Amino acid sequence: MKLSSALRRALVAGVMLVSAVFAGAGLSPAHADDGYVTLTIWKAGWIIGGSGGGGTLTFRGQAYPLSAGGLDYGLVFGGSKTVLRGRVHNIIRPSDVAGVYAAAGAGLAVGGGARAIVLTNQKGAVLELSGTEVGLLANADLSGLAITLR
């Protein structure tokens, strides 16, 4: 017996709908969640720069201390302090926020300014952060930021 193309399309749409309902209900293996991150990063350099600092991950009602550090290479001159706050998406457990985040960017901070950044690590965690930067720093560089749980 041949199924009409309309019936086949309806059947495929039904299977897709059921799959979407199960995924939305958290029944899929990758039911990721969001958390909140606060980071304070100190940055300094001349051609090659370094950064370090720390912060907190708040995830499912618990606070986890973070350490952060990294290297910059390119046009880097000066020093700054950046305080960033925002969300981390796509994590299942607190350790998913740990990893190496890479970025290419340019900026100038003289006195103070705003900063916003979106970064992804190798585990798929996505940081969406914004905040303030204070200091004297000019950069056009490639940078990496490693975040670890303390």
N, C-alpha and C positions, 0 to 999 in steps of 0.2 A: 504494500500500500504506500503510495507517494504522499508525502506531506507537502502542502502548498507552501510557497515561499513566505506568505504572511504568517502562517502558523509557525514555521521555523524561526522567523524573526521574533515572534512573540515568545517562543520558548527560550531563545537566547537572551532576550531582554529580561525574562523572569529569572533566569539563572544569574544574570549580572545583578539584578536587584537584590536577590537573596544574599549574594556574596557581599554586596555593599552593606546590607543590614548587619550581617555578622561582623564585618570589619568595623563598622561604626559602633557596635555594641562591645567592642574590646575583646572579641573572641578570636581575633587574628593573633598570630604569634608575636607580632611587633606592635603591641599597644603602648606606644610611647606617650610621654607626658611632658609637661612644661615645668620649669622652675624659674627662680629669680636669682640673678647674680649681681653682686657689687664688687668692683675691682678698683684698687688704687695702684697705679703704675707710675713708677719713677723712670724717666728715660734720659739718657745723656749720650753724647757722642761727638766724634769728629771723623767723618768718612764712615768709620765703623762705629756703630752705637750699640748700647746695651740697655735692657730694661729689666726691671724687677719690681716685685710688689706682692700683694696678696689681696684677699677678699673673702667673700662668703657666698656659698650656694645655699639657697633655701629651697628645699624640695620635699614635697609631701609633709609639710609641717616641721621638718628637721633642718637645722643649720649645720653646714659642713664647711670647715675652713679650707681655703684655697691658697696655693702659692702660684705665682706667675713670674715668668722670666723669658727673655728672648734676645735675639740679635737683629740688628738692622744693618743693611749694606747699601750704599749708594751715596747720595748727598745728604748727610746728616750733620747738623751743627747745633750745639747748644744743649739745653736741658729743660725738662718739664715734669710736671706732676699732673697726671690725668686721673680723674675720678669718674668711673663709668658705672652705670646701673642699667639693668634691662632684663630681658627674658632669655632663657635658653630653651629651645624647642627640641623635640625628638629625642628625649632621653628616657630610658627605662629604669635605670638605677643611677645613683649619684656618680659612680665612677665613669659613666659615659661622658661627663663633661671634661674629664681629663684627656689631654691629648695635645697635639700640635696644630695650631691655627696659623695659616699663612695669609699674607696680604701684600698687595702692591699699592702704594699710595703716595700722596703728596700733601703737605700741610705747612702752615705757618702759624706759630703761636708767639705773640709778642704781648706780654702781660697776661692776657687771658682770652679764652675763646671757647667755642662749642666744638664738640667732637661727636661723631656718630659713625658706627661701624657694624658691619654684618660679616661674621666669620663662620666657617664650617671646619670641623675636625674630621679625622679619618673614620670616626665611629658614626658620623652623620649628625652629631650635635650641632645646632645652629645657634650662635650667639647674636642677638640683636641688642646692641648697647649704645647708649648715648650719655653724654656728660660734659664736664668742663675740663679744660686744659689750662694750666697756669705755668708761665715760664717764658723762656726765649728759646725757641726751637724752630729750625727750618729743615724740612726733609722732603726728599723725593727718592723713595727707596723701596726695596723689597724687605719685608720684615716677617719674622716668625715669632709667635708667642706660644710658649708651652705652659699649660695649666695642669697642675697636679693637686690631688686631695692631700691635705696634711694629716 
